[in-house]
Amino acid sequence: MNFLDILEQLAQGLGHTLLVTLTCSATALLVGLVMAGLRQLGTKRIGWVLDVLTYVFRGIPVLVLLFMVYFGLPSIGLKVSPLAAMALSLGLIAAAYLSEVFRGALQAVSASEILAARASGMSRLQIFRYIEAPQMLRFAVPGMINEFTSILKYSPFAYTVGIPEMTKQAMNLTATTLRGIEVYLAVGVLYFGIYWILVRGALQIEKHFRVPGIGDA
């Protein structure tokens, strides 16, 4: 078995790795956006609750929360699938980090634009929808890239709940071939390939939605 054969074997788990990464990324993005919206439009009490949730989720290790969800919830009658467990652990932890990214991006929105919108009679919801949210997403792209990359790096935890992603395939392949260096080198190559595609795609999105005049030489 040569290096290309090892890559071919590992590719069997590539689809599961991508599925976990995309599912957790989508969960993080959706929940993070909801938290950002509630923080801007809600009351101070809602903001305080969101701050507490963000603090708690950022302080829990991914693997600990994953085991709490997948192995702990069945003890109270709630059984979740492995993919759902990843979304409820890695996805929510990443959402907590993304909500802070969005908070910082919102602070970069010009106060004069918001003041002008209020003077023109726009409601708080309209200001957030048409002025704050679009600029927030533009400013947050670098932070989002960083967080989605972290999700990819944490995706190997999926094998602990039975998802046969690349790390699981690598463990099985190493056990049968005893060629651990080559196998895990191939894993690194595949992960780097996914990372490169992710970053290049995100940079193209950032370039497309970049605010004119910002970041131009």
C-alpha positions as CSV (number, residue, x, y, z in Angstrom):
1,M,0.0,0.0,0.0
2,N,1.5,3.3,-1.1
3,F,0.7,6.9,0.1
4,L,-1.9,7.4,-2.6
5,D,-3.7,4.2,-1.5
6,I,-3.7,5.5,2.1
7,L,-5.2,8.7,0.9
8,E,-7.9,6.8,-0.9
9,Q,-8.8,4.8,2.2
10,L,-9.0,7.9,4.3
11,A,-11.2,9.6,1.8
12,Q,-13.9,7.2,2.9
13,G,-14.2,9.3,6.1
14,L,-13.9,12.6,4.3
15,G,-17.6,13.0,3.7
16,H,-18.4,12.5,7.3
17,T,-15.7,15.1,8.3
18,L,-17.2,17.6,5.9
19,L,-20.8,16.8,7.1
20,V,-19.8,17.4,10.8
21,T,-17.9,20.6,9.9
22,L,-20.7,22.0,7.8
23,T,-23.4,21.1,10.3
24,C,-21.6,22.5,13.3
25,S,-20.6,25.7,11.3
26,A,-24.2,26.2,10.2
27,T,-25.4,25.8,13.8
28,A,-22.8,28.2,15.1
29,L,-23.6,30.8,12.5
30,L,-27.4,30.6,13.0
31,V,-27.2,30.7,16.8
32,G,-24.5,33.3,16.8
33,L,-26.7,35.6,14.6
34,V,-29.7,35.1,16.8
35,M,-27.7,36.0,19.9
36,A,-26.3,39.1,18.2
37,G,-29.8,40.2,17.2
38,L,-31.3,39.6,20.6
39,R,-28.4,41.5,22.2
40,Q,-29.0,44.5,20.0
41,L,-32.8,44.4,20.0
42,G,-33.6,42.9,23.4
43,T,-33.7,44.3,26.9
44,K,-30.8,44.6,29.3
45,R,-32.0,41.5,31.1
46,I,-31.8,39.5,27.8
47,G,-28.3,40.8,27.2
48,W,-27.3,39.7,30.7
49,V,-28.6,36.2,30.1
50,L,-26.8,36.0,26.8
51,D,-23.6,37.2,28.5
52,V,-23.9,34.4,31.1
53,L,-24.6,31.8,28.4
54,T,-21.6,33.0,26.3
55,Y,-19.4,32.9,29.4
56,V,-20.5,29.4,30.3
57,F,-20.2,27.8,26.8
58,R,-16.8,29.4,26.2
59,G,-15.6,27.8,29.4
60,I,-16.7,24.2,28.8
61,P,-14.3,21.9,26.9
62,V,-15.9,20.6,23.7
63,L,-15.3,16.9,24.5
64,V,-16.9,17.3,28.0
65,L,-20.0,19.0,26.6
66,L,-20.2,16.4,23.8
67,F,-20.2,13.5,26.3
68,M,-22.7,15.4,28.5
69,V,-25.1,15.6,25.5
70,Y,-24.5,12.2,23.9
71,F,-24.1,10.0,27.0
72,G,-25.8,12.2,29.6
73,L,-29.1,13.2,28.0
74,P,-30.3,9.5,27.5
75,S,-30.3,9.2,31.3
76,I,-33.2,11.6,31.4
77,G,-34.9,10.1,28.4
78,L,-33.5,12.3,25.7
79,K,-31.6,10.4,23.1
80,V,-29.8,12.3,20.3
81,S,-28.0,11.2,17.2
82,P,-24.2,11.5,17.0
83,L,-24.5,14.4,14.5
84,A,-27.0,16.2,16.6
85,A,-24.7,15.8,19.6
86,M,-21.9,17.4,17.7
87,A,-24.2,20.3,16.7
88,L,-25.4,20.8,20.3
89,S,-21.8,20.7,21.7
90,L,-19.3,22.0,19.2
91,G,-21.9,24.0,17.4
92,L,-23.1,25.9,20.5
93,I,-19.6,26.5,21.8
94,A,-18.6,27.9,18.5
95,A,-21.8,30.0,18.5
96,A,-20.7,31.6,21.8
97,Y,-17.4,32.6,20.3
98,L,-19.1,33.9,17.1
99,S,-21.5,36.0,19.2
100,E,-18.5,37.8,20.6
101,V,-17.1,38.3,17.1
102,F,-20.4,39.8,16.0
103,R,-20.5,42.0,19.1
104,G,-17.1,43.5,18.1
105,A,-18.2,43.9,14.5
106,L,-21.3,45.8,15.6
107,Q,-19.1,48.2,17.6
108,A,-17.3,49.0,14.3
109,V,-20.5,50.3,12.7
110,S,-20.4,54.1,12.5
111,A,-22.6,55.7,15.2
112,S,-23.4,58.6,12.8
113,E,-25.1,56.2,10.5
114,I,-27.3,54.9,13.3
115,L,-28.1,58.4,14.4
116,A,-29.0,59.4,10.9
117,A,-31.3,56.4,10.6
118,R,-33.1,57.3,13.8
119,A,-33.5,60.8,12.6
120,S,-35.1,59.6,9.4
121,G,-37.7,57.6,11.4
122,M,-36.4,54.1,11.0
123,S,-37.4,51.6,13.8
124,R,-34.8,49.8,15.9
125,L,-35.5,46.6,13.9
126,Q,-35.1,48.4,10.6
127,I,-31.8,49.9,11.7
128,F,-30.5,46.5,12.7
129,R,-31.7,44.8,9.5
130,Y,-30.7,47.3,6.9
131,I,-27.7,49.1,8.5
132,E,-26.1,47.2,11.4
133,A,-26.4,43.5,10.3
134,P,-25.0,43.9,6.7
135,Q,-21.9,45.8,8.0
136,M,-21.6,43.5,10.9
137,L,-21.3,40.5,8.6
138,R,-18.7,42.3,6.5
139,F,-16.6,43.2,9.4
140,A,-16.9,39.8,11.0
141,V,-15.6,37.7,8.1
142,P,-12.0,37.3,9.4
143,G,-13.3,36.2,12.8
144,M,-15.8,33.9,11.2
145,I,-13.0,32.3,9.2
146,N,-11.0,31.7,12.3
147,E,-14.0,30.1,14.1
148,F,-14.9,27.9,11.2
149,T,-11.3,26.7,11.1
150,S,-11.5,25.8,14.7
151,I,-14.6,23.8,14.1
152,L,-12.8,21.9,11.4
153,K,-9.9,21.2,13.9
154,Y,-12.4,20.0,16.5
155,S,-14.3,17.7,14.1
156,P,-12.2,14.6,14.9
157,F,-14.0,14.5,18.3
158,A,-16.9,13.1,16.2
159,Y,-15.3,9.6,16.3
160,T,-15.8,9.4,20.0
161,V,-19.6,9.2,19.5
162,G,-19.4,6.8,16.6
163,I,-19.1,9.0,13.5
164,P,-16.6,7.3,11.1
165,E,-14.8,10.5,10.0
166,M,-11.2,10.6,8.9
167,T,-9.6,10.2,12.4
168,K,-11.6,7.0,12.9
169,Q,-10.6,5.7,9.5
170,A,-7.0,6.6,10.3
171,M,-7.1,4.7,13.6
172,N,-8.5,1.6,11.8
173,L,-6.0,1.9,9.0
174,T,-3.1,2.3,11.4
175,A,-4.2,-0.8,13.4
176,T,-4.2,-3.0,10.2
177,T,-1.1,-1.6,8.4
178,L,1.1,-0.4,11.3
179,R,2.1,2.6,9.2
180,G,1.1,5.3,11.6
181,I,3.4,8.0,10.3
182,E,2.2,7.7,6.7
183,V,-1.4,7.4,7.7
184,Y,-1.5,10.5,10.0
185,L,0.6,12.4,7.5
186,A,-2.1,11.7,5.0
187,V,-4.7,12.8,7.5
188,G,-2.8,16.1,7.9
189,V,-2.7,16.6,4.1
190,L,-6.4,16.1,3.8
191,Y,-7.3,18.4,6.6
192,F,-5.0,21.1,5.2
193,G,-6.7,20.7,1.8
194,I,-10.1,21.3,3.4
195,Y,-8.7,24.2,5.4
196,W,-7.2,25.8,2.2
197,I,-10.4,25.5,0.3
198,L,-12.3,26.9,3.3
199,V,-10.0,29.9,3.6
200,R,-9.9,30.6,-0.1
201,G,-13.7,30.5,-0.3
202,A,-14.1,32.8,2.7
203,L,-11.6,35.3,1.3
204,Q,-13.5,35.5,-1.9
205,I,-16.7,36.1,0.0
206,E,-14.9,38.8,2.0
207,K,-13.6,40.4,-1.2
208,H,-17.1,40.4,-2.7
209,F,-18.8,42.0,0.3
210,R,-16.0,44.3,1.4
211,V,-17.1,47.8,2.2
212,P,-15.8,50.1,-0.5
213,G,-12.8,52.2,0.6
214,I,-12.0,50.0,3.7
215,G,-8.8,48.0,3.4
216,D,-8.0,49.4,0.0
217,A,-4.4,50.6,-0.5
